[in-house]
Amino acid sequence: MSSLVLDKETLQFGRLLHYAGFAIALIVGTIGYAQLYTPIEENILNVEMKIDELTQSKQNAAAIYSAHERLSNRLQGIATRYAELRRRVPTNAEAGGFLKYVSEIAQDEKLTIFNFQPANSVESEGYTTMEVMLNGKGSFASICAFFDRLAKVKRLSKVKDITISVDRQSDEYPMKATLIIYFGLQTDRDQLALKEVTRG
């Protein structure tokens, strides 16, 4: 049985074919890897980005809901206070009714009121005010009690200034005070309508 003897060139050619086959397999594998793995990697990245977006949206939604609830509660509180304010501010000055109430308080607290003088009304942005000057006389305790009760009156008013004098011959103190009463509270719609009438 004779053995096959290959010359040097044949061996080199065989090696080249072997290397070429290995290179072709490597290229095919690389192409297959690129075609198979790269789309999968891109899909994974897209999914991860989508998850991040959804997570962020969820966090934003919670923050938005919290802010909405906080603002809603604040708005409800403002609406409640505004409704209470409207109950305390009459449509007209009603200075006579205010004088009657002030006189009743003064009588209860033994404070003598001998002058009650309403001034002219002043238009402001959204409401009207009127100053009321009054003179009175009473003990220090009666004056303090009078203004304490006046501060609790349902109708909205405030003390602008007060002057108390000393009478060395009496236990009673002469007093002068200026009060401010509010009326004619207007909503934004009322103000707009008033401007339209004035403009026309």
C-alpha positions as CSV (number, residue, x, y, z in Angstrom):
1,M,0.0,0.0,0.0
2,S,1.6,3.2,-1.2
3,S,1.4,6.4,0.9
4,L,0.3,9.7,-0.6
5,V,3.1,12.2,-0.7
6,L,2.1,15.9,-1.0
7,D,4.5,18.4,-2.3
8,K,5.2,21.7,-0.5
9,E,3.0,23.9,-2.7
10,T,0.0,21.5,-2.2
11,L,0.5,21.7,1.6
12,Q,0.6,25.5,1.5
13,F,-2.5,25.6,-0.7
14,G,-4.3,23.3,1.8
15,R,-3.3,25.6,4.7
16,L,-4.6,28.6,2.8
17,L,-7.9,26.8,2.2
18,H,-8.1,26.0,5.9
19,Y,-7.4,29.6,6.9
20,A,-9.9,30.9,4.3
21,G,-12.6,28.6,5.7
22,F,-11.9,29.7,9.2
23,A,-12.0,33.4,8.1
24,I,-15.2,32.8,6.2
25,A,-16.7,31.1,9.3
26,L,-15.6,34.0,11.5
27,I,-17.1,36.6,9.1
28,V,-20.3,34.8,8.9
29,G,-20.4,34.5,12.6
30,T,-19.7,38.2,13.0
31,I,-22.4,39.1,10.5
32,G,-24.9,36.8,12.2
33,Y,-24.0,38.2,15.6
34,A,-24.4,41.8,14.4
35,Q,-27.8,41.0,12.7
36,L,-29.1,39.0,15.7
37,Y,-27.6,40.7,18.8
38,T,-27.5,44.4,17.7
39,P,-31.3,44.6,17.2
40,I,-31.8,42.9,20.6
41,E,-29.4,45.3,22.3
42,E,-31.3,48.3,20.7
43,N,-34.6,46.8,21.9
44,I,-33.2,46.4,25.4
45,L,-32.0,50.0,25.4
46,N,-35.4,51.3,24.1
47,V,-37.2,49.3,26.7
48,E,-34.9,50.6,29.5
49,M,-35.5,54.2,28.2
50,K,-39.3,53.6,28.2
51,I,-39.1,52.3,31.7
52,D,-37.2,55.4,32.8
53,E,-39.8,57.6,31.1
54,L,-42.6,55.8,32.8
55,T,-40.9,55.9,36.2
56,Q,-40.3,59.7,35.7
57,S,-43.9,60.1,34.6
58,K,-45.1,58.3,37.7
59,Q,-43.0,60.5,39.9
60,N,-44.2,63.6,38.2
61,A,-47.8,62.4,38.4
62,A,-47.5,62.0,42.2
63,A,-46.0,65.5,42.5
64,I,-48.7,67.0,40.2
65,Y,-51.4,65.3,42.2
66,S,-49.9,66.5,45.5
67,A,-49.6,70.1,44.2
68,H,-53.2,69.9,42.9
69,E,-54.5,68.7,46.2
70,R,-52.6,71.3,48.1
71,L,-53.8,74.1,45.8
72,S,-57.4,72.8,45.9
73,N,-57.3,72.9,49.7
74,R,-55.9,76.4,49.7
75,L,-58.5,77.5,47.2
76,Q,-61.2,76.0,49.3
77,G,-59.9,77.9,52.4
78,I,-59.8,81.2,50.5
79,A,-63.3,80.6,49.2
80,T,-64.5,80.0,52.8
81,R,-62.8,83.1,54.1
82,Y,-64.2,85.2,51.3
83,A,-67.7,83.9,51.9
84,E,-67.3,84.8,55.6
85,L,-66.0,88.3,54.6
86,R,-69.0,88.9,52.4
87,R,-71.3,88.1,55.4
88,R,-69.4,90.8,57.4
89,V,-69.5,93.5,54.8
90,P,-73.0,95.0,54.0
91,T,-74.0,96.3,50.6
92,N,-74.6,99.8,51.9
93,A,-73.0,102.0,54.6
94,E,-75.8,101.5,57.1
95,A,-74.2,104.0,59.4
96,G,-77.3,104.4,61.4
97,G,-77.4,100.7,62.2
98,F,-73.7,100.7,63.1
99,L,-74.3,103.7,65.4
100,K,-77.1,101.9,67.2
101,Y,-74.9,98.9,67.8
102,V,-72.0,101.0,69.0
103,S,-74.3,102.9,71.3
104,E,-75.6,99.6,72.8
105,I,-72.0,98.4,73.5
106,A,-71.1,101.7,75.0
107,Q,-74.1,101.7,77.3
108,D,-73.4,98.1,78.4
109,E,-69.8,99.1,79.2
110,K,-70.8,102.4,80.9
111,L,-69.1,104.5,78.3
112,T,-70.8,107.7,77.3
113,I,-70.9,108.5,73.5
114,F,-71.9,112.1,72.9
115,N,-70.8,112.6,69.3
116,F,-71.0,110.2,66.4
117,Q,-70.1,111.8,63.0
118,P,-69.9,109.7,59.8
119,A,-67.6,111.2,57.1
120,N,-67.8,110.9,53.3
121,S,-67.4,107.4,51.8
122,V,-64.3,106.6,49.9
123,E,-64.2,104.2,46.9
124,S,-61.4,101.7,46.9
125,E,-60.4,98.8,44.7
126,G,-63.2,96.3,45.3
127,Y,-64.9,97.9,48.4
128,T,-66.0,101.2,49.9
129,T,-65.0,102.7,53.3
130,M,-66.3,105.3,55.5
131,E,-64.6,107.0,58.5
132,V,-66.7,107.5,61.6
133,M,-65.5,109.9,64.3
134,L,-66.9,109.6,67.8
135,N,-66.2,111.3,71.1
136,G,-66.9,109.6,74.4
137,K,-66.0,109.5,78.1
138,G,-65.6,106.7,80.6
139,S,-63.3,104.9,82.9
140,F,-60.2,103.2,81.6
141,A,-61.8,99.8,82.2
142,S,-65.0,100.8,80.3
143,I,-62.9,102.2,77.3
144,C,-60.9,98.9,77.1
145,A,-64.0,96.8,77.4
146,F,-65.8,98.9,74.7
147,F,-63.0,98.4,72.1
148,D,-62.6,94.8,73.0
149,R,-66.3,94.2,72.2
150,L,-66.1,96.4,69.1
151,A,-63.3,94.2,67.7
152,K,-65.7,91.2,68.0
153,V,-68.5,92.8,66.1
154,K,-69.7,90.8,63.1
155,R,-69.6,93.7,60.8
156,L,-66.1,94.4,59.5
157,S,-64.6,97.6,61.0
158,K,-61.3,98.7,62.5
159,V,-60.0,101.5,64.7
160,K,-57.9,103.9,62.8
161,D,-56.8,106.0,65.7
162,I,-57.7,106.8,69.3
163,T,-56.8,109.6,71.7
164,I,-57.4,109.4,75.4
165,S,-57.0,112.5,77.6
166,V,-56.5,112.7,81.4
167,D,-59.0,114.6,83.5
168,R,-57.4,115.1,86.9
169,Q,-60.7,116.1,88.5
170,S,-62.5,112.9,87.4
171,D,-62.0,109.2,87.2
172,E,-63.3,109.2,83.6
173,Y,-61.2,109.8,80.6
174,P,-62.3,111.9,77.6
175,M,-61.8,109.9,74.4
176,K,-61.7,110.6,70.7
177,A,-61.6,107.8,68.1
178,T,-61.8,107.3,64.4
179,L,-63.4,104.1,63.2
180,I,-63.5,102.7,59.6
181,I,-66.4,100.7,58.4
182,Y,-66.5,98.7,55.2
183,F,-69.3,98.1,52.7
184,G,-70.1,97.6,49.1
185,L,-67.8,94.6,48.6
186,Q,-67.4,93.9,44.9
187,T,-66.4,90.8,43.0
188,D,-64.1,91.0,39.9
189,R,-67.2,90.6,37.8
190,D,-68.9,93.6,39.5
191,Q,-65.8,95.7,39.0
192,L,-65.6,94.8,35.4
193,A,-69.3,95.7,34.8
194,L,-68.8,99.0,36.7
195,K,-65.8,99.9,34.5
196,E,-67.8,99.1,31.4
197,V,-70.7,101.4,32.5
198,T,-68.2,104.2,33.4
199,R,-66.4,103.7,30.1
200,G,-69.8,103.8,28.2
